[in-house]
Amino acid sequence: MSVEIRQPVVGFQHNRTVDKATRDALAEFVRTKWPIGAAKCAAREWDLSLDEAKGVLAGRTSIATLDRIWKHKNGGWSVLLPVMGAVIGETADQFIEKQRDRHAELAERHRTMGRNLRANLASIGHLDL
């Protein structure tokens, strides 16, 4: 069962669903982190019941359990980033690097536009350089 929350926004419809890939990525994260006794370790780490932890390992995580893991003091970004990176197919580091490169390109484009504008204004006598 998948829960879907739709928020009406003009021109954009955001669906908040727990995709099977998210559940699978979390299960793989847990199995990698704790190869032995994963359910018990996950239950202890995030204050889950043993049944909830087994559900995580089986890929049957509910939104409520996901939210508890994301918000737990031992969860948060240290769990969310690698799990969502696996879902998206890109790590947070890769995303940040791409954004940095994109911003550097935009900054260079703006510098070039500024130089061109100053040159054009100077050529028509509207700017003293």
N, C-alpha and C positions, 0 to 999 in steps of 0.2 A: 504494500500500500504506500502510495506517495501522497504527501500533503502539498497542496499548491496554494499559494497566496498571490492574488493578482491585485496590483495597485494601478488604478486608472491614471495614466499620465498621457497627455496629448502627444501622439506620434510615437509613443514608446510603451510597450507592455512588458513589465518585468515579472517573470515567474520565479518564485522562490520555491524550488523543489529540491528534494534530496535525491539526486541521480544515483543510479546503481554504481556509477563510477566513483562517486564520493564514498559510498559505503565500502566498496572494494578497496579503494586507496587507503582508507582508515584501517581496514582489516589487515592489509599488507604492512602498513606502518607498525601496527601492534605486533604482528608476527615477526617482523624484522627486529624490532626493539627488544622483544622478549621471546626468543626461540623456544624456550622451555617454560611451561607454566604461564603462558600468555594471558589466559583469562583471569587467573588469580592476580597476576601482576597488574593488569589493566584495572581490575576492580579496586585493588589497593591504591594505585596511583591516582585514580580520578574519583574515588569514593562511589563506585558503582556497585550494584548488586552483582553477584556472580552470574545470574541470568542475563543481566544487561551486558556484562563483559563478554559472555558467550555470544550474545547477539551481535556485538561489535565484530567479533572474530568470524562470525557466519555471514557478515555483510547485511545484517538486518537491523542496522542502527536506526532508531527513531530520531526525528528532529529534536525532541526533548533531550534525548541522551547526547546527541551531537552538541547541542547548546550547552549542556552541563560540562562536557569535555572541553569545549572551546573556552568557557568561562572559568574553569577550575584553575586554581593557582599552579597546578602542575601541568596544565594544558596550555591553552592560549596559543600564542604565536609559535611556540616551539612544536606544537602539534599541527596547527592550522596551516602554516607555511609549507611544510613538506607534503602534507596530504593534498592541499589544493594545487601545489606544484605538479604533483602526479596526475591530478585530474586535468589540469590545463595543458600539461606537457611542457611546462616552462618553470624553472625555479624563480624564486623572488629575486635572487641575484641577477639572473639573466634578464628579467623584466626591468630591473632598475638600470642595468647597463644599457639596454635598448632605449629607455627613456632618457638617460643621460646623453647618449649619442644623438637622439632626436632633438633634444634641447640645444645641444651644441650646434647642430645643423641650422636650426631656426635662428639662433643667435648670430651665426655667420651670415645668414641670409638677410637679417635685419641690419647688420653692420654694412653690408654691401648696398642695401637699399638706401641707407643713410648717406653713404659716400656718393652714390649716384644722384640723390636728391640735391645734396650740397653742390655737386659739380654742375648740375642743370641750372640751379638757381644762380650760381656764380656766372655761368655762361650768358645768362640774360640780364646780369647786372643787379640782381636782387640780394646778393649775398657777398659780403667782403670777406675773403679768406686770407 
